[in-house]
Amino acid sequence: MVLVSVRDAPTEERFARCDLEVAPVLQGAVAVVQAGQLRAMVGGYDNRDFNRVRALRQMGSTWKPLVYHTALALGWRPEELLDNWQNAFPYGTVYYYPSADHLPDPAVTMTMAGVRSENVASVWLLYHLVDRLDVDAFARLAAAVDLVIRPDESADDYRSRIQARGVVLPQLRVEDVSFHRARRDVRPRLELGAHPEDALALDSMLYGWGFDAERKRIQTEPEADRDWKEKVLGHSWLTLRERMRACLEQYRALEMAIADRRVPRNLEVPELTVKLDGEVLQVACGSTPAEGYETPGATHLTSLFPPEEAAVPPAVPEPAVPEPAVPEPETSGRRKHKRRRNAEPEPVHRSRSERIDEMFADQTWSTEVATWGEGARLAPDYDLEIDGRVHVSTLRALQAAMQPVEGRTYEAEVLYDFQDFRVLVAIDTVIALAEAYGVRSEIKPILPIPLGASELTTEEETVLYGGLVSGQRWEVEARGLDGIPVEPPDEPTLLISQVRDARGRVLYEAAPVPEWVAGPVTGVLTADILRNVVTSGTGRRAHRSTWAGEAEVPLGGKTGTTNDFRNAAFMGFAPMAGEEGFTLDAPYSLGVYVGYDDNRSMRSGGIVLAGASGALPTWTLTARGLGQAGLLGEAPAGLRMVETEGLGRVDAPGVSVLTWEGDAPPVTLSDVLAEVAGRPLDADPEATE
């Protein structure tokens, strides 16, 4: 047998012209879906007995846009910064440490996280997915994914159900809840202070329960892994609280040395570094000096020395405290003892919010700092930066906001502020959204979801991408003989639309009906992230590859590569050309997977196949074929995407980002997910005893 491909079809004048082909060893799959209908599929080589379009495979980072899409539906903005530092993500009893496959920036926008396929930022976004929701919106979302107490469920049964999902909240962990509330209260006030740049570090900060045990556990790991993990475990409230105390002691030693007109000894300030910022000497504390900071020496401190006749620091005036009102003396001697007690001021009870506001008001939120003489000035202690991420002012505000937690541990007002429960709600929301768009395979409820830890079919992920860029799902409605409604096959896509008998009678007919899920605006914003991947990121090979008439088709997509190059994928979309521009109402979604059936690595010497090198070339040829066949429409040169009302472009680091021109609209995803799941949306049902 000789394998050939047909180059030209036969004509009356000549035979068909064919090219000799080599039998491929690598397997793969291609799927093309439009409006919920499976338009084309190829099951790989050899597909006589096995259709790889419906084979379960890991697809790597092609999962990340699902997390971005969910975040956009929950009120995040594509230009928002995500923490991309190496981070630890504790969930239950497991600590997850995602790693980057390149040297990452410490913070990236959501769009750039997609363009550069950032692992840490994507997991961080999932971990903090519900942080933008207020208390009521979070409760509704938890109800939508069936994580609130059910109407007929006892408190004990609810506690057992939540514990079975891995969320265990003993009384000794309620400080976690107190810290979360404090962080939530302090976060919006940072914009009023001198250090709004602490916001991202504050978002990432965790309480730190169990971190000491984790430090002991990682001592058995290789030194290179142990060093950076110990560093990231230091970014917790419990650790930073102690670090603040130690750093402030060194700051006081620096103050006293300046007052004594001398340079402090290294033993007095072992972790302090300084940098002259104009006339202000900024101070940092940390084992790794921040950029531009140096060990304090005579060149930095001499100009701060007071005159010799004033070699002691000036007294700092105490804040004025109003005198308590003293009642008039009693006329009766019988109540003399009460008169003494009444003369004492009554305690002032302040709310947590009032205490935070007072903490911010008591600090001088500027560079107005104490000085002696005419030289440079030493920045105040609340400007002290600790470990290159957060300032004393932010830590003090957190300390002021902490207060005891009232209520039982599994009651809503306590549980909803517990980090593990919030992560569980976030993960279940991502899974519910994937299922709403057509995924049938089981998705593991674990933190590595954005990195492709679960398996699904090429068909499923292709239809999923159609939902991500349009914001809608397609529900199949079917009718049998005489138009009687029948149950359609439980499949992600519609493959057979009509069956007729020999006489032409319609025996079966089915059609997909669109239903909104996240909505069109969320779809447009997700598509813009994927478009930037093609124009500026890992999908650049597809840029300017496909045309609809005279116009370039604005393709979008995302690469995916699994560990050791065992699987590679590219998932994306091709919009349709209309009179006013390219639209996402019913785009083509295309999915390509390549890999070996036996899951061995796609390595050969120094050559490896990744998403961009293994799957993207086939994906690009498929998209180009759609354009050449006229399936994407005919358009004049220069046709662009149709503009969406309320959206505009902003310049963000690296790319131009499409985003809301004003505030993000109210979150409605909870109602949609509850409707899809067929459960009533009751955020606070009564428990039965």
C-alpha positions in Angstrom: 0.0 0.0 0.0 1.2 3.5 -0.9 0.0 6.5 1.0 -0.7 9.6 -1.2 -2.5 12.9 -0.9 -4.5 14.3 -3.8 -3.0 17.6 -5.1 -5.4 18.1 -8.0 -8.7 16.4 -8.9 -8.8 14.4 -12.2 -10.2 16.1 -15.3 -11.1 14.8 -18.7 -7.6 15.6 -20.0 -5.5 14.1 -17.2 -5.5 11.9 -14.2 -5.4 13.2 -10.6 -2.1 14.5 -9.4 -1.0 13.0 -6.1 1.9 13.5 -3.7 3.6 10.6 -1.9 3.2 10.8 1.9 4.9 9.2 4.8 2.8 7.3 7.4 2.8 9.5 10.5 3.5 8.2 13.9 2.2 11.0 16.0 -1.6 11.0 16.8 -3.9 13.9 17.1 -7.4 15.4 16.6 -9.0 18.4 15.0 -12.5 19.7 15.7 -14.5 22.6 14.2 -17.6 23.7 16.0 -20.1 26.5 15.2 -23.1 27.5 17.3 -23.0 24.2 19.1 -22.9 22.1 16.0 -19.9 19.9 15.2 -19.0 21.0 11.6 -15.9 18.9 11.1 -13.7 16.5 13.0 -10.6 14.4 12.3 -9.7 11.7 14.8 -6.0 11.4 14.1 -3.9 8.7 12.6 -5.0 5.9 12.5 -8.7 6.5 13.2 -10.3 3.4 11.9 -11.0 2.1 15.4 -10.6 5.1 17.6 -11.9 8.7 17.3 -9.4 10.9 19.2 -11.7 13.9 18.9 -13.7 12.2 21.8 -10.6 10.8 23.6 -9.8 12.3 27.0 -6.5 14.2 27.0 -4.8 16.8 29.1 -4.7 20.2 27.3 -2.3 22.2 29.4 -2.7 25.9 29.6 -5.6 26.1 27.2 -7.6 26.0 30.5 -6.4 29.4 31.6 -8.9 31.4 29.6 -11.7 29.7 31.4 -10.4 31.2 34.7 -10.0 34.6 33.0 -13.5 34.4 31.7 -14.9 33.5 35.1 -13.1 36.4 36.7 -14.4 38.8 34.1 -17.9 37.6 34.8 -17.3 38.2 38.5 -16.3 41.8 38.1 -12.5 41.7 37.5 -11.0 43.9 34.8 -8.6 42.6 32.2 -6.1 45.4 33.0 -6.0 44.6 36.7 -2.7 43.5 38.0 -2.3 39.9 39.2 0.5 38.8 41.6 3.0 36.8 39.6 5.6 36.3 42.4 6.5 32.8 43.4 3.7 32.0 45.8 2.4 29.3 48.2 -1.3 28.4 47.9 -2.5 26.4 50.9 -5.8 24.7 50.4 -6.9 22.2 53.1 -3.8 20.3 54.1 -2.0 20.7 50.8 0.4 23.5 49.8 0.6 24.1 46.1 3.6 25.9 44.6 3.2 26.5 40.9 6.3 27.2 39.0 7.0 29.4 35.9 8.7 28.0 32.7 10.3 31.4 32.1 11.5 34.4 34.1 8.3 36.2 35.0 7.5 39.7 35.9 6.4 40.1 39.6 3.0 41.4 38.5 1.1 41.2 35.2 -2.3 42.2 33.9 -4.9 39.5 33.3 -4.4 40.0 29.6 -0.6 39.6 29.8 -1.1 36.5 31.9 -2.8 35.1 28.9 -0.3 36.5 26.4 2.7 35.1 28.2 0.9 32.0 29.6 1.8 32.9 33.2 1.3 29.9 35.5 1.6 31.7 38.9 -0.6 34.6 38.1 -3.3 32.3 36.7 -3.4 30.2 39.8 -3.3 33.3 42.0 -6.4 34.6 40.1 -8.3 31.4 40.8 -7.2 31.5 44.5 -8.5 35.0 44.9 -11.4 34.7 42.3 -14.2 35.8 44.7 -12.3 38.6 46.4 -14.0 41.3 44.3 -17.5 40.2 45.5 -19.3 41.9 48.4 -20.8 39.8 51.2 -24.2 39.4 49.5 -22.8 38.6 46.1 -20.5 36.0 47.5 -23.5 34.4 49.4 -25.5 34.2 46.1 -22.6 32.6 44.3 -22.1 30.1 47.0 -25.8 29.2 46.8 -25.5 28.9 43.0 -22.9 26.2 43.3 -24.8 24.4 46.1 -22.3 25.3 48.9 -24.8 26.9 51.3 -27.0 25.0 53.7 -30.0 23.4 52.0 -33.5 24.1 53.1 -34.0 20.5 54.4 -30.5 20.1 55.7 -29.5 20.1 59.4 -26.5 22.1 60.6 -24.7 18.9 61.4 -25.3 17.4 58.0 -24.2 20.7 56.3 -21.0 20.7 58.4 -20.3 17.1 57.4 -20.9 17.9 53.7 -18.5 20.8 53.7 -15.9 18.9 55.6 -16.1 16.1 53.0 -15.2 18.7 50.4 -12.0 19.4 52.4 -13.0 22.5 54.3 -12.4 22.0 58.0 -12.8 25.0 60.3 -12.0 24.2 63.9 -12.3 26.9 66.6 -8.6 27.4 66.7 -8.6 28.7 63.1 -11.1 31.5 63.6 -8.2 34.0 63.6 -8.0 33.2 59.8 -11.5 34.6 59.6 -10.6 37.7 61.6 -7.6 38.3 59.4 -9.6 38.0 56.2 -12.1 40.6 57.5 -9.3 42.9 58.5 -7.7 42.6 55.0 -11.0 43.3 53.3 -11.6 46.4 55.5 -8.0 47.8 55.0 -7.8 47.2 51.3 -10.0 50.1 50.0 -8.3 52.5 52.4 -4.9 52.0 51.0 -5.7 54.4 48.2 -5.9 57.2 50.8 -2.4 56.5 52.2 1.1 56.9 51.2 1.5 53.3 50.0 -1.3 52.3 47.6 1.4 50.1 46.0 0.9 47.7 48.9 -2.5 46.6 47.6 -1.3 43.6 45.6 0.9 42.4 48.5 -2.0 42.8 50.8 -4.3 40.8 48.4 -1.8 38.0 48.5 -1.1 38.0 52.2 -2.5 35.0 54.2 -2.9 34.6 57.9 -0.2 31.9 58.1 -1.8 29.1 60.1 0.2 25.9 59.6 3.1 27.6 57.9 5.5 26.5 60.6 4.7 22.9 60.0 5.1 23.4 56.3 8.5 24.9 56.8 9.5 21.8 58.7 8.2 19.6 55.9 10.1 21.3 53.1 13.4 20.8 54.9 13.6 17.4 53.2 13.3 18.9 49.7 16.3 19.9 47.6 18.1 23.1 48.7 17.1 25.1 45.6 13.4 24.3 46.1 13.6 24.8 49.9 15.1 28.2 49.7 12.4 29.9 47.6 9.6 28.1 49.3 10.8 29.3 52.7 10.9 32.8 51.3 7.3 32.7 50.0 6.1 31.2 53.3 7.4 34.4 54.9 4.6 36.5 53.3 2.0 35.8 55.9 0.5 37.9 58.7 1.9 35.9 61.5 5.5 36.1 60.1 5.2 39.8 59.0 3.9 40.8 62.4 7.1 39.5 64.0 9.2 40.9 61.2 7.6 44.3 61.8 8.6 44.2 65.5 12.2 43.2 64.7 12.5 45.8 61.9 11.1 48.6 64.1 13.7 47.8 66.7 16.4 48.2 64.1 14.8 51.4 63.0 14.9 52.8 66.6 18.6 51.9 66.7 19.1 53.8 63.5 17.3 56.8 65.0 19.3 56.7 68.2 22.6 56.4 66.2 21.7 59.5 64.1 20.7 61.4 67.3 24.2 60.4 68.8 25.8 61.7 65.5 27.3 58.3 64.6 26.9 55.6 62.0 25.2 52.5 63.5 27.1 49.3 63.8 26.1 46.4 61.6 24.9 44.4 64.6 22.5 47.2 65.5 20.9 47.3 62.0 21.7 44.0 60.3 18.8 44.1 57.9 18.3 47.8 57.3 19.2 49.5 54.0 18.6 53.1 52.9 18.1 55.1 49.8 18.1 58.9 49.4 14.8 59.9 47.7 15.2 63.7 47.2 15.6 65.1 50.7 14.1 62.0 52.4 16.2 59.0 53.5 13.9 56.0 52.9 14.6 52.9 54.9 13.9 49.2 54.0 14.3 46.1 56.1 15.0 42.7 54.6 17.7 40.2 54.0 17.6 41.0 50.3 18.1 44.8 49.7 15.5 46.4 47.5 16.7 48.0 44.2 18.7 51.2 44.9 19.1 50.5 48.6 22.5 50.3 50.3 23.8 49.6 53.8 23.6 52.8 55.9 26.9 54.6 56.0 28.4 58.0 56.6 27.6 59.2 53.1 23.9 58.6 53.8 23.6 59.7 57.4 26.0 62.6 58.0 23.5 65.1 56.6 20.9 63.9 59.0 23.1 64.4 62.1 21.7 67.1 64.5 23.9 70.0 65.6 26.3 69.1 68.3 24.4 71.2 70.9 21.2 69.2 70.1 22.5 65.7 70.1 19.2 64.2 71.3 16.2 63.7 69.2 13.5 66.3 69.7 10.5 65.2 71.7 7.6 64.1 69.6 4.4 65.7 71.0 1.7 63.3 72.1 -1.5 63.6 70.2 -4.0 65.8 71.9 -6.6 64.0 73.9 -9.7 65.9 75.1 -10.2 66.1 78.8 -13.0 63.9 80.0 -16.0 65.7 81.3 -16.2 65.6 85.1 -19.7 65.7 86.6 -20.7 68.2 89.2 -20.0 67.2 92.9 -22.8 65.4 94.7 -24.5 67.3 97.5 -25.3 64.2 99.5 -22.5 62.4 101.4 -24.3 59.1 101.1 -23.1 58.8 97.5 -19.5 59.9 98.0 -18.2 56.6 96.7 -20.2 56.8 93.5 -19.1 60.4 93.0 -15.5 59.1 92.8 -16.5 56.4 90.3 -18.5 58.7 88.1 -15.5 61.0 87.8 -13.7 58.4 85.6 -14.2 58.8 81.9 -16.6 56.3 80.3 -14.9 53.8 77.9 -15.3 54.6 74.2 -16.4 51.7 72.1 -15.2 52.0 68.5 -16.0 49.9 65.6 -13.4 48.1 63.6 -13.9 50.6 60.8 -13.5 53.5 63.2 -10.2 52.1 64.5 -8.8 51.7 61.0 -9.8 55.2 60.1 -8.1 56.5 63.2 -5.0 54.5 62.4 -4.8 56.1 59.0 -5.6 59.6 60.4 -2.9 59.3 63.1 -0.2 58.8 60.5 1.2 61.6 58.4 0.4 60.2 54.9 3.1 62.2 53.1 6.8 62.8 53.1 6.4 65.3 56.0 9.0 63.7 58.3 11.0 64.6 61.3 14.4 66.3 60.9 17.1 67.9 62.8 18.8 71.0 61.3 18.9 71.8 57.6 19.9 68.4 56.2 18.0 65.4 54.7 15.2 63.9 56.7 14.7 60.4 57.9 11.4 58.8 56.6 9.0 58.0 59.5 8.8 54.4 60.8 5.4 53.8 59.1 7.2 54.3 55.7 9.6 51.4 56.6 9.4 48.8 53.8 9.6 45.1 54.9 11.0 42.4 52.7 10.4 44.4 49.6 6.7 44.0 49.5 4.8 45.8 52.3 5.1 48.8 54.6 4.7 49.2 58.3 1.7 51.5 57.8 -0.2 48.7 56.1 0.7 46.1 58.8 -0.4 48.5 61.6 -3.7 49.1 59.8 -4.2 45.4 59.7 -3.4 45.1 63.4 -5.9 47.7 64.2 -8.6 46.0 62.2 -8.2 42.5 63.8 -11.0 41.7 66.3 -12.5 38.6 67.9 -14.9 36.5 65.8 -18.4 35.9 67.1 -20.5 33.0 66.0 -20.2 29.3 65.4 -17.6 28.1 62.9 -19.9 26.7 60.3 -22.4 29.4 60.4 -22.6 31.5 57.2 -21.3 34.8 58.8 -18.1 32.9 59.9 -17.6 30.3 57.2 -18.0 32.7 54.3 -14.9 34.6 55.5 -12.7 31.4 55.7 -10.1 31.2 52.9 -10.5 27.5 52.2 -14.2 27.8 51.8 -13.8 30.8 49.5 -11.4 28.9 47.4 -13.8 26.0 47.2 -16.6 28.3 46.0 -14.1 29.7 43.4 -13.2 26.3 42.1 -16.8 25.1 41.9 -17.8 28.2 40.1 -15.1 27.6 37.4 -16.3 24.0 37.1 -20.0 25.0 36.9 -19.3 27.5 34.2 -17.4 24.9 32.1 -20.3 22.5 32.5 -22.7 25.2 31.5 -20.8 25.7 28.2 -20.9 22.0 27.4 -18.1 20.1 29.2 -19.4 16.7 30.2 -16.1 15.1 31.6 -15.4 15.3 35.3 -13.2 18.2 36.3 -11.1 17.7 39.4 -11.8 20.4 42.0 -8.1 21.3 42.6 -6.0 24.4 42.3 -4.0 23.4 39.2 -7.2 23.7 37.0 -5.7 26.6 35.0 -2.6 24.5 34.2 -4.7 21.6 32.7 -4.7 19.1 35.5 -8.0 17.6 34.4 -8.7 15.7 31.2 -11.4 16.5 28.6 -11.9 15.8 24.9 -11.0 18.0 22.0 -14.7 18.2 21.1 -15.5 19.4 24.6 -12.8 22.1 24.8 -13.6 23.3 21.3 -17.3 23.9 22.2 -16.1 25.4 25.5 -14.1 28.0 23.6 -17.2 28.9 21.5 -18.9 29.7 24.8 -15.9 31.7 26.2 -15.9 34.1 23.3 -19.6 34.5 22.8 -20.8 34.3 26.4 -23.6 31.8 25.4 -24.4 28.1 25.4 -26.4 26.1 22.9 -29.1 23.8 24.3 -30.3 21.2 21.7 -34.0 20.9 21.2 -35.1 17.7 19.3 -38.3 16.4 17.8 -39.3 13.0 16.5 -42.0 11.8 14.1 -44.9 14.1 13.8 -43.0 16.8 15.7 -43.2 15.1 19.1 -40.5 16.5 21.4 -37.8 13.9 22.2 -34.7 13.8 24.4 -31.6 14.7 22.4 -28.3 12.8 22.9 -26.3 13.9 25.9 -23.3 15.1 23.9 -21.4 18.4 24.0 -22.3 19.2 20.4 -25.0 18.5 17.8 -23.7 16.1 15.2 -26.9 14.9 13.5 -29.5 17.6 12.7 -32.0 15.6 10.7 -33.0 12.0 9.8 -35.4 11.2 7.0 -36.8 7.9 5.8 -36.8 6.7 2.2 -40.1 8.6 1.5 -38.6 11.9 2.8 -40.5 12.0 6.1 -38.7 13.6 9.0 -38.1 11.0 11.6 -35.8 13.1 13.8 -34.9 16.8 13.8 -32.7 18.8 16.2 -31.4 22.3 16.4 -29.3 24.2 19.0 -30.9 27.1 20.7 -28.6 29.8 22.2 -28.9 30.8 25.9 -26.9 33.5 27.6 -24.5 32.4 30.4 -21.8 35.0 31.1 -23.2 37.4 28.5 -21.8 39.0 25.3 -19.6 41.6 27.0 -17.7 39.0 29.0 -17.3 37.0 25.8 -15.9 40.0 23.9 -13.4 40.7 26.7 -12.3 37.1 26.7 -11.9 37.1 23.0 -9.7 40.2 23.2 -7.3 38.4 25.6 -7.2 35.5 23.1 -6.6 37.9 20.3 -3.7 39.4 22.1 -2.2 35.9 22.5 -2.2 35.7 18.6 -0.9 39.2 18.0 1.7 39.4 20.8 2.1 36.1 22.5 2.5 32.3 22.1 0.1 32.2 19.2 1.9 34.6 16.9 2.3 32.0 14.2 -1.5 32.4 13.4 -1.3 36.2 13.1 -2.3 37.4 9.6 -2.8 33.8 8.5 -6.5 33.9 7.5 -8.5 36.1 5.3 -12.2 36.6 4.5 -12.1 38.2 1.1 -9.9 41.3 1.4 -9.9 41.5 5.2 -7.6 39.8 7.7 -9.7 37.7 10.1 -8.9 38.6 13.7 -8.2 35.2 15.1 -7.6 34.4 18.8 -6.6 31.4 20.8 -4.4 29.9 23.4 -1.5 27.4 23.5 -1.3 24.4 25.8 1.6 22.1 26.6 1.7 19.4 29.3 4.6 18.3 31.4 7.6 16.8 29.5 5.9 17.7 26.2 3.5 14.7 26.3 0.5 16.6 24.9 0.2 19.9 22.9 -2.9 21.8 22.0 -4.2 25.0 20.5 -7.8 26.2 21.0 -9.2 29.3 19.5 -11.9 31.0 17.4 -12.5 32.6 14.0 -15.2 35.3 13.9 -17.7 35.7 11.1 -17.6 38.8 8.8 -20.7 40.9 8.8 -21.7 44.2 7.3 -20.5 46.3 10.2 -17.5 44.2 11.1 -16.4 40.8 12.5 -18.8 39.5 15.1 -18.8 36.8 17.8 -22.5 36.0 17.6 -21.9 32.6 16.1 -18.1 32.2 15.6 -16.3 29.1 14.6 -14.3 27.6 17.4 -11.4 25.3 16.4 -9.5 22.9 18.5 -6.3 20.9 17.7 -4.5 18.3 19.9 -1.4 16.3 19.1 0.3 13.6 21.2 1.0 9.9 21.4 -1.7 7.5 22.5 0.8 5.9 24.9 1.5 9.3 26.5 5.2 9.3 25.8 7.1 12.6 25.4 7.2 14.3 22.1 11.0 14.7 22.1 13.5 13.7 19.5 17.0 14.7 20.2 17.0 18.4 20.7 13.6 18.9 19.1 10.4 19.1 21.2 6.8 19.7 20.2 4.8 22.3 22.3 1.5 24.0 21.7 3.0 26.6 19.4 5.1 24.2 17.4 3.0 21.0 17.5 -0.7 22.0 17.5 -0.7 25.6 16.2 0.5 24.9 12.6 -2.5 22.5 12.0 -4.9 24.9 13.7 -3.7 27.8 11.4 -4.2 25.7 8.3 -7.7 24.7 9.5 -8.6 28.4 10.1 -7.1 29.4 6.7 -9.2 26.7 5.0 -12.4 28.1 6.5 -11.5 31.5 5.0 -10.6 30.1 1.6 -13.9 28.2 1.5 -15.8 31.4 2.1 -17.2 30.1 5.4 -16.1 33.2 7.3 -17.8 35.6 4.8 -16.5 38.1 2.3 -15.3 41.4 3.6 -13.5 44.5 2.3 -10.0 45.4 3.4 -9.7 47.0 6.8 -12.8 45.4 8.3 -12.4 45.1 12.1 -14.3 43.7 15.1 -17.6 45.3 15.8 -17.4 47.8 18.6 -19.2 46.9 21.8 -21.0 49.7 23.7 -19.5 50.5 27.0 -16.1 49.1 26.2 -12.9 51.0 25.2 -9.2 50.4 24.9 -6.6 51.4 27.4 -2.8 51.1 27.2 -1.5 48.5 29.6 2.0 47.1 29.9 2.8 45.2 26.7 -0.5 45.4 24.9 -3.6 47.4 24.2 -6.5 46.1 26.4 -10.2 46.2 25.8 -12.1 46.9 29.0 -15.1 48.7 30.5 -15.1 52.4 30.1 -16.7 52.8 33.5 -17.4 50.5 36.4 -18.0 46.8 35.7 -21.7 45.9 35.6 -23.4 44.0 38.5 -22.6 40.3 38.7 -25.4 38.1 37.4 -23.5 34.9 36.9 -24.9 33.4 40.1 -28.5 33.6 38.8 -27.5 32.0 35.5 -25.5 29.1 37.1 -28.4 28.4 39.5 -30.8 28.3 36.6 -28.6 26.0 34.5 -28.3 23.7 37.5 -32.0 23.8 38.2 -31.7 24.8 41.9 -33.5 27.7 43.7 -31.1 30.5 44.5 -31.4 31.0 48.3 -28.3 32.5 49.8 -29.3 32.2 53.4 -31.8 29.3 54.0 -32.7 28.4 57.6 -31.0 25.3 59.0 -33.1 22.6 60.7 -31.8 21.2 63.9 
